[in-house]
Amino acid sequence: MHNRSENVFFSIIVPVYNVEHYLEQCIDSILCQTYTNFEIIMVNDGSTDSSLKICSSYEKKDSRNIIINKENGGLSDARNVGLLKAKGDYVIFTDSDDYWEGNTVLDELNRLIKESHADLIIHEESRFFSKNHVKCMYNQQYIDNKKGDFKKEAEQLVYYDLFAACAWDKIVKRTILIENQLFFPLGRKSEDMEWCSRVMNYIDTFAIYPKSFYIYRQGRLGSITLHTSESHIMDVYEMLREGLNNIKNDEKSLNKALKNYWASIYVILLKDFYILSPSNRKAIWNDLVSWKYLLKNGRNIKLDKVMKFYNFLPFMMLPAFLYIYRIFNVLQKKYKTLS
């Protein structure tokens, strides 16, 4: 895309691993778009079910469907392989157990990009628990500037969870990702946390897509987000520690936004603290205490909710309180998926 009049070519990267029950819905929801200037890169990451067979059938049907078949290396590796193969002006990451709603999404994104020429397009998701429980996120209603200078607006975007720790709600210029080596870290869970924080440093302009087209499936059996392991939490701890160490100590808006971004991750770590073994709890406790300064109103909308309780609780009790909340939230999600 060399000028504003040219149509955008999109690369849609879909990592695939043992999703035979969801894959067709995912791919069909993209192929039904009225806008046709795109490629779908399906990266089969060593699936042991019929996912590869399903991918192959789509590749035969439509030349825009591309398969990369590789040994299992995890979500980060699959995304990285897809990114290196991509030829698009903009990259969209879509998880293969999720899907899109509506057939004019790419046409509208094309128009938005041609109007704004933004480095980053942000879109919000709808959370699918069951056919009777789909929750649409619409925090963009709270902000005035829905496009423009990213560094000036980053604090607001982080506060309202519009710039959050996920890859699939961001549409990014491919050249920015490739030229700045913005690949996903290997061997870590919740890799989006680190990746998104690094992306922030290279974005100049943004725009928000006004519709919630991405359907984010909740509570799927086999999903890597359903169960939180000890190694998963320790990965979050390491990324948080590294992320805070990399923030420059000044008052620039972007650095404030980065600190607020990591503050929201800090709350996640506190919430999951009691999943850790006693030895790992002891190993990270001093750091958790030293990061208490992150607990402050105005950093992030979710953190503000935590602050309502922290104002009445000693810090030592906060992880236990958040862990109880975590259990309640998991049970509530399971109930919604069954109803």
N, C-alpha and C positions, 0 to 999 in steps of 0.2 A: 504494500500500500504506500505509494509514493506521494500522493496528494489527497486532499479531502474529498475529491469527486469519485475516486476509485472505491469499489466495494471491498469490504474486508474479507479476507480469507481466514477462517477459524480452524484451529487444530483442537479437537476435542479428545483429550487423553483419558482413556477408561482402563484403569488397572483391573484385572480379572483374576479372582482366585475363589474357586468353589462356590459359584453363585448361580448354579444352573436354574434355580427357581425364580430368579429375579432378572437375569441378564437380558432376556428378550424384551421385557418391559422397558428396561433402561435404553437399549439400543433403538427400539421402535419409537420411543418418545423423542429421540433426536432425529431419526430419519424422516419423521413425519413433518419436519419443518418446511414451511413454504419457501424459505431461503435455502439455496442449494450450494452456496460457495463455502464448503467445509470438508474436512476430512475427520474420520473417527479412527483413532489409533487405539486398538484393543490390545493391551499388553497382557497376554496370558502368563501368569506368574507361577507356573508349575501346578496348575489345577489337577486334582485327581478325580473330579467328577466329569460330567459331560460339557463343561464350560467351553473347552477348546473346540469341540465338535460344533457347538452353537456358534462360536465365533467364525469358524470355517464356513458355515452355511451363509452367514451374512457377507463374508468376503466374496463369495461366489455371486451373490445377488447384486452387489453394488460396488463399483470400483472405488468409491469414496471410503469404503471400509478396509482398513489395513490391520493385519494381524502381526504381532511380534510374539513369538513363542519362546519362552526362556525358562530356565530352572528357577525354582522358588528362591527369591531373594528379599521378599518383603515389599510392603507398599512403597517405601521411599525409592527402592531400586527400580520398581516397575514404572513409577512416575518419571524418574530420571531417564530411563531408556526411552520412554515415549517422548519426552521433551527433546532429546537428541535427534529423534526421527522427525519431529514436527517441522512443517514448512509454513505454517500459518503466520499471519500478521499478529494475531492474538491467540493466547492459549487458554483453554477452559479445562479444568480438571473435574471429572465426574466419577464418583464412586459407583461401581457396577451393581450395587444393591439399591441405589437410589434411582430416581427418574425425573423427567421434566414434565411440567404441566403446560399445555398450550402449544400451538403449532406456528406462532409468529414470533417466538422468542428471538431467534437469530436475526430476523428481519428488523426487529426493533432495536436490537443491540447494534446492528450495522449502522442504523440511522443515528443512534446515540453517539457512537464512536466518530462518525463523520462530522457530526455537529460539534462535539467537544474535543476531539483529537486527544482524548485522555490516555495517560499511561496505564491507568487502572480503572476498571469498572467493578463496582461493588454491587452485589445483589443479595437479598435476604431470602431465607429458606422457609418452607413450611415443614413442620415436624409431623411425620406420619407415625402414629401409634397403631391405629386400626382405621378401617373405613369410617368408623363413627367418631374417631378422634384425630383430627388433623389441625394442628395449631399453626396459624400463619404469623410469622414474625414481621413486625412493621415499625421498627424503631426509627426509621427515617422520618417519620412524622414529627419528631421532636427537634429536628435541625433545620435551619434556614437555608444554608448553602449546600446544595446537593451536587455541585460540581465546582471545580476551580483548583486553587492552590492546595495541594495535599498537605504540605508541611504546615500551612497556616490552620488547616481544619483538622489535623490529625488528632488533637486532644479531644475534640467533640466526637469524632468518629470512633475513637477508642472508648470514650465514656459511654456512648450509647450502644456499644457492642456491634457497631457497623463494621469496624475493622477488628475482627476477632481472630482467634487462633485456628483458622481452617483454610484449606487451600481451595475447596470447591465453591466458596462464595466470592472468589476473586477471578477476574478475567484480566490477564496481564499481557502487555506487549512482549512478544517472544524475544525480541532483540535485547530487552532489558534483562530478561532471565539468562540468556545465553552469554551476553557480553560481560555480565557481572558474576558469572558462575553461580547463579542462584539455584543450585540443585538441593535436593532434600538430603538430610544427614542419614547415613546408613547405620543400621544396627540400633536404632532408637525407636521407641514407641512415642506416640504423640509428637511426631516429627514436625507437624504443622506449626507447633509453637515456635520452634527455632526458625523455621523457614519464613514465617510471616514477619517476625521481628527483623530479619535481614532484608526482606523485600522493602520494608518501610524506608530504608535509607536511600533507595534508588528511585522512588516514585516522586515525580514533580506535580503531576496533575491527575485528577480523579473525576469520576462521575458516578452517580448512583442510578441503577436501573430501577424504575419505580414499582415493578411487579415482583411477586414472590413465586417464581416459576420452579425453583429447585425443591423437590420433595425428598426430604432427608428421613430415611427410614429408621425408626427407633426400635431397640430391643430385639433385633434379628438374632436368632441362634447362630453362632459361629462368627458373629461380628467382632472385630478386634476392639470395638468401643464398648461392648457389653460387659466384659469382665476386666477388672483392673488388677494386675499382678504386682508383686513387690518390685520386680525389675522395672516395670512400667513407671511406678512412682519414683524410683531412684533416677530414671531417665529424666523425668520432669524436674527433679531437684537439680540435677547437673545442668540442664538447660537454663533453669532459672538463675543459678549461680553464675554461669557464664554470661547470660544476658545482662544481668545487673552489673557485672564487672566491665562490660563493654560499653556501657552508657557514659557519655561524656558528662562531666559534672558542671553543667552550665544551665542557663535559664531559657535556652532556645526551645521553641514550641515542640519541635520534633523529639528532643531529648526528654521533655516532660511527658510527651505522649508515649515514648518507649517505657519510661518508668511506670506510667499508669497501666500500660499493657502488661508488664511483668507483675504488677501488683495484682491484677486479676488472676494470673497464673499462681501467684503465691497463695491465694485463697483456695485454689484447687488442691495445692499441696497440703495445706492445713486440713482440709476436708478429708483427705486420704491418709493422713498421718498414722492412724491406728490400724491401717492394713499392714504397715511395716512390722518387721520383727523387732523385739526390744533392742537388739544390737544396732540395727539401722536407725531406729528412733533416736537412740543415744548419739549416734554418729552425726546426725544432721541437726540436733536440737539447738546447739549454740548458734548455728547459722539462722535457723528459724527465728530465734530470739533477736538476733542482730538485725533482722529484716522487719521488725515490728513497725518501723517508720513508714512502711508501705500501707499500713492500715490507717487510711485517712479518707474522709468524705471527699467526693468530687473527682475521684480517680476513675471510677467505673460504676455503672449502674448496679451491677451485681454486688460489688464491694460495698456500696452504700447500704444495701440491705443487711449485710453482715455487720456493719458499723452500728446498726440499731441495737444489736445484742452485745457487741463488744464494749459499748459504752457502759454496760452494767456487769460485765464479766471480767475477771482477771485473765490475763493472756494464757495462763496455764490451763484454764478451763475451755478456751475457745476451740482447740482441735477436737476435744470430746463432744462439745456441743455440735460442731459442724459434722462430725462423724454420725451422730444420731440423725441429723438432718439428711445426711447422705443415704442412710438406710431407708428413711421414710420416702425419699425421692425415688430410690430404686423400686421400692414396693409400689409406689404410685404409677411409675412407668409400666410395670408389669401388669397392673390392673387395667391400665388404658389399652395395652396391646391385646388383652383378652376380651375386652368389651366391644 
